[in-house]
Amino acid sequence: MTSPLTPAEQDAAFRPDHTDPLDWSDLIEALHRSGLPVELSGVESGLPGQPGPAGISMDSRAVRTGDLYVGVPGANRHGAEFAAAVVAAGAAGLLTDREGAALAGDLPTGTPVLVVRNVRDAVGPAAAAIYRNAGAGPRMYGITGTNGKTTTTYFLTSLLEAWGETTGLIGTIEIRAGRRSVPSTLTTPESTQLHALMAMMRQEQVSSVAMEVSSHAISYRRVAGLHFAVAGFTNLTQDHLDLHGSMEEYFAAKAGLFDARRTGRAVITLDGGPDAPDHDGATWGTRMADAAGCPTATLSLGPAADHGGTPLTGADWTITSLEAIGLGYRFTLLHAASGRSVVASTGLPGRFNVANAALAAVMVFESLPGVEWDAVARVLDVPVGQGPFATAVPGRMEVVGQSPDGIVDFAHNPDGMVRALESVRDARQAAGNTSGRTILVFGATGDRDRAKRPVMGRIAAEWADVVIVTDDDAHTEEPAGIRSEVLTGVREAARQAAGTGRHVEVHEAAPRQDAIDLAVSLATPADTVLLAGRGHETVQDMDGVDVALDDRMELRAALARHGFGPSSDSHGRGRKVDGS
């Protein structure tokens, strides 16, 4: 396992090779233009005479010589408490609020301290100014939603590359600028890092960037100071209620991406989640389209709507036909205004992969003048299993063994769990396998939304034949307590299934490696072993202790121990059958 990068190493990897210092007067003027009054202290009169900042950091551990250090109030401590140490280490000055200025202590004479009302509001515009990102940089595509962000960004970059663009990608699995790649620690990095990345993207001559935009990133203003040419919405289902408190607040956070000051054009999947409660049958997708503050194009999934959803009418783009070919699909997109049809395909099973592919395609079409559409359409119209939408995404329904099928997926919320289990069932049915069982291994994360634990347990027992509850990232919680809450839902649904004559085998096993081995020991060649919840992750957090754990490696090893063969992929990455 590769050791995780330290904060300083990751911060350094995000930065361009060189940034000229920005005059203090230019920085203050940039903040004023953003509607952010600045008080300057720490200098006797006027503006400081020394060079301005050539970088910016919110992490005291990652500050470099010449940086502007941003002191942000945190849950336990105020970042400005570390100001004296970072200035002694070479920071050029401090950006903070009134509380932070009081906590900063005695700084060397002449150290500029920029005081603003709300630091999070100011850090994005400050970073944009320091890295000269205002009106510069690659065309940006943002993706938000509960599920599908990662796969859609990979589809987007693959399509843009096939069309001839030099691309960047910012997301859960990796951050990539042209040929440079850095492991990712957050779905969306902090605004200081994002603006450094944009400057680095320009350095690497990247022309287009696809970015996952989480609700946390919007709520914590990590995307402040960035502007998206096009932003897309996948769906909204229960997740992150530990942060947002309710689905309404979660929805409002996502909707913040589609503010006209942040995004030039939105593409909203109307079938993007179940009906929103108390809104006359409107889906979260139709509500998002109504809430968007920027020009909006809408997408209806038609026959590709998940879980038998009713196709919606009146969309700007609609999937009008869907044909299953082998494990993949060919589909047709109709543009209502022009009457033009575009044929595309994905080699991955699961209707939601069609939804991800369609959203990626429409976002590209909506970002380009109509005269370019023919060139993009030619890239899309390829045999199933080829082209931009056949790309694999690590840890997203990644197959690491066959007979039995061994699959690893990131499904970590109720909707993602249903999608993964449904896809396993559909793939087995498509292969004519009527005797195989689904053996599911999963857990729930600690210090997160507890309400979804029994919900996911019920889903597991409703869809799987053998359910093994184990540990995920426990964080600071007692693992056994987390498992108990999940098992409440599993056992309730298993009892209900028994009343209909269907038997669900239930196990509890920990640590996770033992649960994986148990799953494989119970499997026959006709079965499917699905490990859900961790996907591409390689480190498990158990009360602050990092435990090396890669589901793909553990499953591959367990299959070998029990005499089963690996996936047919000779490179050992696994064959991709689905994505979420």
Secondary structure as GFF3:
##gff-version 3
##sequence-region A 1 580
A	DSSP	alpha_helix	7	14	.	.	.	ID=ss1
A	DSSP	alpha_helix	24	33	.	.	.	ID=ss2
A	DSSP	beta_strand	39	41	.	.	.	ID=ss3
A	DSSP	beta_strand	55	57	.	.	.	ID=ss4
A	DSSP	beta_strand	67	70	.	.	.	ID=ss5
A	DSSP	three_ten_helix	79	82	.	.	.	ID=ss6
A	DSSP	alpha_helix	83	88	.	.	.	ID=ss7
A	DSSP	beta_strand	93	96	.	.	.	ID=ss8
A	DSSP	alpha_helix	98	103	.	.	.	ID=ss9
A	DSSP	beta_strand	113	115	.	.	.	ID=ss10
A	DSSP	alpha_helix	119	130	.	.	.	ID=ss11
A	DSSP	beta_strand	139	144	.	.	.	ID=ss12
A	DSSP	alpha_helix	149	163	.	.	.	ID=ss13
A	DSSP	beta_strand	167	170	.	.	.	ID=ss14
A	DSSP	beta_strand	174	177	.	.	.	ID=ss15
A	DSSP	beta_strand	180	183	.	.	.	ID=ss16
A	DSSP	alpha_helix	191	203	.	.	.	ID=ss17
A	DSSP	beta_strand	208	212	.	.	.	ID=ss18
A	DSSP	alpha_helix	215	219	.	.	.	ID=ss19
A	DSSP	beta_strand	228	233	.	.	.	ID=ss20
A	DSSP	alpha_helix	241	244	.	.	.	ID=ss21
A	DSSP	alpha_helix	247	255	.	.	.	ID=ss22
A	DSSP	three_ten_helix	256	258	.	.	.	ID=ss23
A	DSSP	beta_strand	263	269	.	.	.	ID=ss24
A	DSSP	alpha_helix	284	291	.	.	.	ID=ss25
A	DSSP	beta_strand	296	300	.	.	.	ID=ss26
A	DSSP	three_ten_helix	302	304	.	.	.	ID=ss27
A	DSSP	three_ten_helix	306	308	.	.	.	ID=ss28
A	DSSP	beta_strand	317	325	.	.	.	ID=ss29
A	DSSP	beta_strand	328	335	.	.	.	ID=ss30
A	DSSP	beta_strand	340	346	.	.	.	ID=ss31
A	DSSP	alpha_helix	351	367	.	.	.	ID=ss32
A	DSSP	three_ten_helix	370	372	.	.	.	ID=ss33
A	DSSP	alpha_helix	373	380	.	.	.	ID=ss34
A	DSSP	three_ten_helix	388	390	.	.	.	ID=ss35
A	DSSP	beta_strand	398	401	.	.	.	ID=ss36
A	DSSP	beta_strand	405	409	.	.	.	ID=ss37
A	DSSP	alpha_helix	414	430	.	.	.	ID=ss38
A	DSSP	beta_strand	438	442	.	.	.	ID=ss39
A	DSSP	alpha_helix	452	463	.	.	.	ID=ss40
A	DSSP	beta_strand	466	469	.	.	.	ID=ss41
A	DSSP	alpha_helix	479	499	.	.	.	ID=ss42
A	DSSP	beta_strand	505	508	.	.	.	ID=ss43
A	DSSP	alpha_helix	512	522	.	.	.	ID=ss44
A	DSSP	beta_strand	528	532	.	.	.	ID=ss45
A	DSSP	beta_strand	539	542	.	.	.	ID=ss46
A	DSSP	beta_strand	545	548	.	.	.	ID=ss47
A	DSSP	alpha_helix	551	561	.	.	.	ID=ss48
A	DSSP	beta_strand	575	576	.	.	.	ID=ss49
###
